[in-house]
Amino acid sequence: MAYRPTWQGHLRLSLVTCPVALYTATSSGGDVHFNLINPETNNRIKMVTTDPETGPVERSSLVKGYAVAKDEYILLTDEEIKSVKLESTKTIDIERFVPADEIDRLYWDNPYYLAPVGGIAEEAFGVIREAMRSEGKIALGRVVLSTRERLLALEPRDQGILAYSLRTRGEVRAAGDVFGAISDRPPDAAMIDIARRIIEQQSGPFDPDQFIDRYEEALKALIASKQKGHKAVRAEEPEDTQAGDLMAALRASLQGTAPRARRSSARTAAPAKPARASPRRRAG
């Protein structure tokens, strides 16, 4: 499958430059997608672009506006926005190299694949990639994506380069705003020791193939069940461990006798006669 690049331009290390393309490294995933439906007609709802004074308008005729005051905007066309040219619009210029462990994981954002464009570019690209690999550090460069200049962290990956966009400091909230109210009193040492041994029992290698989206699978099962005329069964939530029960729960967990989340006692309702979809209304 041929992927469409998110961005195309050049990669530069000092005086060495080569054409490259940036591809998103992940997919949105998921097979379950919903549409908004009017239950009275069974028709899919259409989102219409509307001016509050004149009514519906063609989306192609719209421009972007920046609010400078209430109901006051500076209007910008796509051509005007594209006229803002930074070097990083078309060139990823490697500025410096840093150890990977110096970049807080809070700043890592979206992953991309960076690859050379054309056979002629492969030699220069390969020289940059292997030089980076030998140094064992993360390269930092900038690129303009979707009207934002983003900092990129680059590292060799197979025959290409893995590029992560990094968040700015202004995009990262202070942890103290959330964690500040949590007590700093240390938990019971014996409980920590038991919890540590539970962690040892459950330790193992990371295998992404073993992880599936169970919520999506449950949605698929719900949809299939409703197709057969069954009623939805609400799953019960687990009970929180109370302070007085914590040690007992830890010991039971260590011995493998901890009770699992409560199973729902409700059973799937008997098949019912499938409801008929409301007829579509014909335009008069």
C-alpha positions in Angstrom: 0.0 0.0 0.0 1.4 3.4 -1.0 1.2 6.0 1.7 0.7 9.7 1.0 3.3 11.9 2.6 2.2 14.4 5.2 5.1 16.7 4.2 7.8 16.9 1.6 10.9 18.9 1.6 14.6 18.5 2.5 16.7 17.2 5.4 19.9 19.1 6.1 22.9 18.4 8.3 25.3 21.4 7.9 26.1 21.4 4.2 24.6 18.0 3.4 21.1 18.1 2.0 18.7 15.6 0.5 15.0 15.5 -0.5 12.8 13.7 2.0 9.2 12.9 2.8 7.4 12.7 6.2 4.7 10.0 6.7 2.5 9.5 9.7 3.7 6.4 11.5 0.3 5.5 13.1 -3.2 5.0 11.9 -6.4 6.3 13.6 -7.3 2.6 13.9 -10.7 1.3 14.8 -13.4 -0.3 12.6 -16.4 1.1 14.5 -17.5 4.5 13.2 -20.7 6.2 14.1 -22.9 8.6 12.2 -25.6 10.9 13.6 -29.0 9.6 12.8 -32.5 11.0 13.2 -34.3 8.1 15.0 -37.7 9.4 13.7 -36.7 9.0 10.0 -33.6 6.8 10.2 -31.9 9.4 8.0 -28.2 10.4 8.4 -27.8 14.0 9.6 -25.9 16.4 7.3 -23.9 19.2 8.8 -24.6 22.3 6.9 -22.3 25.4 7.0 -24.6 28.2 8.0 -24.3 32.0 8.4 -26.6 33.1 11.3 -27.9 36.0 9.1 -28.0 34.7 5.6 -28.4 31.0 6.0 -26.4 28.1 4.4 -23.2 29.0 2.6 -20.7 27.1 0.4 -17.7 25.9 2.4 -15.4 26.6 -0.6 -16.3 30.4 -0.3 -15.2 30.6 3.4 -11.9 32.1 4.7 -10.2 31.9 8.1 -10.6 34.6 10.7 -8.5 35.6 13.7 -10.6 37.1 16.5 -9.2 40.4 17.8 -12.3 41.5 19.7 -15.9 40.3 20.1 -17.4 39.8 16.6 -14.3 41.4 15.1 -11.9 39.3 12.9 -8.9 39.7 10.8 -9.6 37.7 7.6 -6.9 35.6 6.0 -7.2 33.6 2.7 -5.3 30.3 2.2 -3.0 32.1 -0.2 -2.1 34.7 2.5 -1.4 32.0 5.1 0.8 30.1 2.6 2.8 33.3 2.0 4.2 33.0 5.5 7.5 31.2 4.6 9.9 30.0 7.2 13.0 27.9 6.2 11.4 25.1 8.2 8.4 25.1 5.8 10.4 23.1 3.3 13.6 22.2 5.2 14.3 20.1 8.3 17.6 21.6 9.5 19.2 19.6 12.2 20.3 22.1 14.8 21.7 19.9 17.6 22.1 16.5 19.1 20.9 15.5 22.6 20.8 12.3 24.7 17.4 10.6 24.4 16.9 10.5 28.2 17.2 14.3 28.5 13.8 14.7 26.7 11.0 14.3 29.2 8.3 11.8 27.9 5.7 14.5 28.5 7.1 16.3 25.4 6.9 13.4 23.0 3.9 13.9 20.7 3.2 12.2 17.3 5.4 9.7 15.5 6.4 10.0 11.8 8.6 8.1 9.4 11.1 10.2 7.5 12.3 8.6 4.2 14.4 9.8 1.2 12.7 10.8 -2.0 14.2 9.2 -5.1 17.3 7.0 -5.5 19.7 9.9 -5.8 18.7 11.0 -2.2 19.4 7.7 -0.6 23.2 8.1 -0.3 23.1 11.4 1.4 20.2 10.3 3.6 22.1 7.1 4.5 25.2 9.1 5.5 23.1 11.3 7.8 21.3 8.3 9.2 24.3 6.2 10.0 26.3 9.1 11.4 23.3 9.7 13.8 23.2 6.0 14.6 26.9 5.9 15.5 26.6 8.9 17.9 23.5 7.3 19.6 21.9 10.7 20.2 18.6 12.3 19.2 18.8 14.9 16.5 16.6 18.0 16.8 15.2 20.0 13.9 12.1 22.1 13.0 9.4 21.7 10.5 6.1 23.5 9.7 3.1 21.2 9.9 -0.5 22.4 9.6 0.4 26.1 10.2 2.5 25.2 13.2 6.3 25.1 13.5 7.0 21.9 15.4 10.3 20.7 16.9 11.2 17.2 15.7 13.2 14.5 17.5 15.0 12.3 14.9 16.5 8.9 15.4 17.5 6.1 13.0 14.9 3.3 12.6 15.8 0.4 10.3 16.7 2.0 6.9 14.9 5.2 7.7 14.5 7.8 10.4 11.8 7.9 13.1 10.7 11.5 13.7 8.6 12.5 16.7 7.0 16.0 17.0 7.7 17.5 20.4 5.3 19.6 22.4 6.4 23.1 23.5 6.8 24.0 27.1 3.6 26.0 26.8 1.6 22.9 25.8 2.7 20.9 28.9 0.8 21.6 32.1 2.6 21.7 35.4 2.3 18.4 37.3 2.0 20.2 40.6 -1.4 21.6 39.5 -2.8 18.0 39.6 -0.5 16.2 42.0 0.0 19.0 44.5 -3.0 18.0 46.7 -1.9 14.4 47.0 -0.5 13.6 50.5 3.3 13.1 50.6 3.0 10.7 53.6 4.7 7.4 52.6 2.5 4.3 52.5 3.0 1.3 54.8 6.4 -0.3 54.0 5.0 -3.9 54.3 2.2 -3.1 51.8 4.7 -1.7 49.4 6.8 -4.8 49.7 3.8 -7.0 48.8 2.9 -4.8 45.9 6.5 -5.0 44.7 6.3 -8.8 44.7 3.0 -8.7 42.8 4.7 -6.5 40.2 7.5 -9.0 39.9 5.0 -11.8 39.3 3.3 -9.9 36.5 6.5 -8.6 34.8 7.2 -9.7 31.3 8.2 -8.4 27.8 6.1 -5.9 25.9 4.3 -7.6 23.0 1.9 -5.2 21.2 0.3 -8.1 19.4 -1.2 -9.2 22.7 -3.1 -6.0 23.2 -6.4 -5.3 21.4 -9.0 -2.6 21.8 -11.4 -4.5 24.0 -13.8 -1.5 24.1 -14.1 -1.6 20.3 -14.6 -5.4 20.4 -17.4 -4.8 23.0 -19.0 -2.2 20.7 -18.9 -4.7 17.8 -20.5 -7.3 20.1 -23.2 -4.8 21.1 -24.0 -3.9 17.5 -24.2 -7.6 16.5 -26.4 -8.3 19.5 -28.8 -5.4 18.6 -28.9 -6.7 15.0 -30.3 -9.9 16.5 -32.9 -8.0 18.5 -31.2 -8.4 21.9 -31.2 -5.8 24.6 -28.0 -4.2 25.8 -26.6 -5.4 29.2 -24.8 -2.9 31.3 -21.5 -4.1 32.8 -21.1 -3.6 36.5 -18.2 -1.5 37.8 -15.6 -3.0 40.2 -15.7 -2.1 43.8 -12.9 0.1 45.1 -10.6 -1.3 47.8 -11.3 0.3 51.1 -8.5 1.3 53.4 -9.2 -1.4 56.0 -9.2 -4.1 53.3 -6.0 -3.0 51.5 -3.6 -5.4 53.2 -5.9 -8.4 52.8 -6.4 -7.5 49.1 -2.6 -7.3 48.6 -2.0 -10.7 50.3 -4.7 -12.4 48.3 -3.3 -10.9 45.1 0.2 -12.2 45.9 -1.2 -15.7 46.4 -3.3 -15.5 43.2 -6.6 -15.6 45.1 -7.7 -12.0 44.6 -11.3 -11.8 43.4 -11.6 -10.6 39.9 -13.9 -7.7 39.0 -17.5 -8.7 39.8 -19.1 -10.6 37.0 -22.5 -9.3 35.9 -25.2 -11.5 37.1 -27.5 -10.2 34.4 -27.8 -12.4 31.3 -28.4 -11.4 27.8 -32.1 -10.9 27.3 -33.9 -13.5 25.2 -34.0 -12.6 21.5 -36.8 -10.2 20.8 -38.5 -9.5 17.5 -36.2 -7.1 15.6 -37.6 -3.6 15.5 -38.4 -2.3 12.1 -36.5 0.7 11.0 -38.6 3.8 10.5 -39.3 4.4 6.8 -37.3 7.1 5.1 -39.3 10.1 4.3 -39.5 11.0 0.7 -39.0 14.5 -0.4 -42.4 16.0 -1.2 
